[in-house]
Each structure stands twice: as structure tokens, then as C-alpha cells.
Amino acid sequence: MQTTFPRMLRDHATQRPDAPAMREKAYGIWQTTSWGEMLRLVRSLACGLHEAGLRRGEHLVVIGANRPRLYATMLAAQSLGAIAVPLYQDAVAGECVFPINNAEVRLCVVEDQEQVDKMLEIRGQCPQLERIWYDDARGLRNYEQA
């Protein structure tokens, strides 16, 4: 039997759904994500990514801080048989061009406005990049595309 990280997530969520899986500090207060919550989030993201066209063997770029929701995005990609390509959030836009083109990335999930701006800046150099999704909408109210 093959052991994968998504399978291990499912097993933990089945055995201990209410136990803490991850914690992050938000506004000075620790927030806990349980194994059950993480599994539900991963499944939801996987359904959305599959609906958007992400398939086995394809690459998905993920850019942002180390946060449970972005880890869930990487797990969602893995659960579909896709390959998550995390890029360093402090990288300048130009440093993202090669990995995106080399992996023929069509879909990208980023954390916030800063990362959306980077992707929009290099979009002309990455013609296969079809979609950019963001997790935190602050500052994006007046954007028409992304």
C-alpha cells in the first residue's frame, strides 16, 4: 500500500478529527486547525482545483507565508496527483518566471495583493499562466482581473 501525505491526512482526520493539526498566530491569538477541518478544507480546494482543470502530473504554483490554508492548497494539489510548486514569497517577480515556465504552470494560488501583483507583472512572460487565485482579498477590491 502506498503512503502519501494526503492519505496520512485522511487517516489522522478519521482517527482524531478534533485534535490539533496546525496552529497559526493571527492578531496575537493562536488559532487551531483540527485534522477534520484540514481534511474538509483540502477536499474543498481539491474539488475547486479539479473543476478549474488541474490534473494529475500538472504543476500548481503556491506563493505565500507558511499558513495552514496554503499548506492545504499544496495537499489539495497532491491529492489530485498534481505537483505543488511552492515559491518563496519574498522572491521578486522576475525570479518566478523560470520556475513557472519550466514547469509549464497554468494555475497559481497566492496569498495576497503583493503576490497577485507579482504574477500580473510577469504574466506577459508566462503565456501559459491562465489563472491566479488569492487567499487574502485585502487591497484587491479594484482589480478587474487575476
NUZATOR-14753 format. One record per residue (C-alpha): x, y, z. Coordinates in steps of 0.25 Angstrom, whole numbers, padded with zeros to 4 digits, always signed. Each point is the difference from the previous one (the first is absolute). Example, Ala and Ser with C-alpha at 12.3 -4.5 7.8 and 13.67 -1.06 7.14 Angstrom:
BEGIN
+0049-0018+0031;+0006+0014-0002;
This chain:
BEGIN
+0000+0000+0000;+0005+0014-0004;+0001+0010+0011;-0002+0014-0004;-0001+0013+0008;-0015+0002-0005;-0003-0014+0005;+0007+0002+0013;-0008+0013+0002;-0013-0008-0003;+0005-0011+0010;+0002+0010+0011;-0013+0007-0003;-0007-0013+0002;+0007-0004+0013;+0001+0013+0007;-0009+0011-0008;+0000+0010+0012;+0014-0001+0003;+0009+0012-0004;+0007-0002-0013;+0006+0014-0002;+0000+0013+0008;+0003+0014-0005;+0000+0014+0007;-0010+0010-0005;-0001+0014+0006;+0008-0006+0012;-0009-0011+0003;+0003-0015-0003;-0010-0006-0010;-0001-0015-0001;-0004-0008-0012;-0004-0014+0003;+0003-0013-0008;-0015+0000-0004;+0000+0014-0004;+0012-0001-0008;-0005-0012-0008;-0013+0007-0003;+0008+0012-0005;+0009-0009-0008;-0012-0007-0007;-0007+0013-0003;+0013+0006-0006;+0002-0013-0008;-0014+0001-0006;+0002+0014-0004;+0014-0002-0006;-0005-0012-0007;-0012+0008-0006;+0010+0010-0004;+0007-0010-0008;+0012-0005+0009;+0003-0014-0004;+0010-0011+0004;+0014+0004-0003;-0002+0015-0002;+0006+0010+0008;-0006+0010+0010;+0008+0012+0005;-0003+0004+0014;+0006+0013+0006;-0002+0006+0014;+0004-0001+0014;+0000-0013+0008;-0015-0001+0003;-0010-0012+0001;-0008+0005-0012;+0012+0000-0009;+0004-0014+0005;-0014-0005-0002;+0001+0005-0015;+0013-0008-0002;-0007-0012+0006;-0012+0002-0009;+0010+0000-0012;+0006-0013+0005;-0013-0006+0002;-0003+0002-0014;+0014-0006-0004;+0004+0014-0004;+0014+0006+0004;+0000+0012+0010;+0011+0010-0004;+0002+0009+0012;+0007+0013-0003;+0007+0009+0011;-0010+0011+0003;+0012+0010+0001;+0005-0003-0014;-0001+0011-0010;-0009-0002-0012;+0011-0003-0010;+0005-0011+0009;-0014-0007-0002;+0001+0000-0015;+0009-0012-0002;-0007-0010+0009;-0014+0004-0005;+0005-0002-0015;+0009-0012+0003;-0012-0008+0007;-0010+0005-0010;-0009+0006+0011;-0014+0004-0004;-0006+0002+0013;+0006+0008+0012;-0005+0002+0015;+0006+0012+0007;-0003+0006+0014;-0002+0014-0002;+0000+0013-0009;+0015+0000+0000;+0001-0013-0006;-0011+0002-0010;+0007+0013-0004;+0013-0009-0003;-0008-0010-0008;-0007+0011-0008;+0014+0007-0003;+0006-0013-0006;-0013-0005-0007;+0005+0005-0013;+0013-0008+0002;-0008-0013+0004;-0011-0001-0012;-0005-0014+0006;-0004+0006+0013;-0015+0000-0001;-0005+0003+0014;+0005+0007+0013;-0008-0003+0013;+0002+0008+0013;-0003-0004+0015;+0000+0014+0006;-0008+0010-0008;+0005+0013+0008;+0004+0010-0010;-0006-0007-0012;-0014+0007-0001;+0003+0008-0012;+0007-0011-0008;-0007-0004-0013;+0007-0013-0003;+0009-0010+0008;
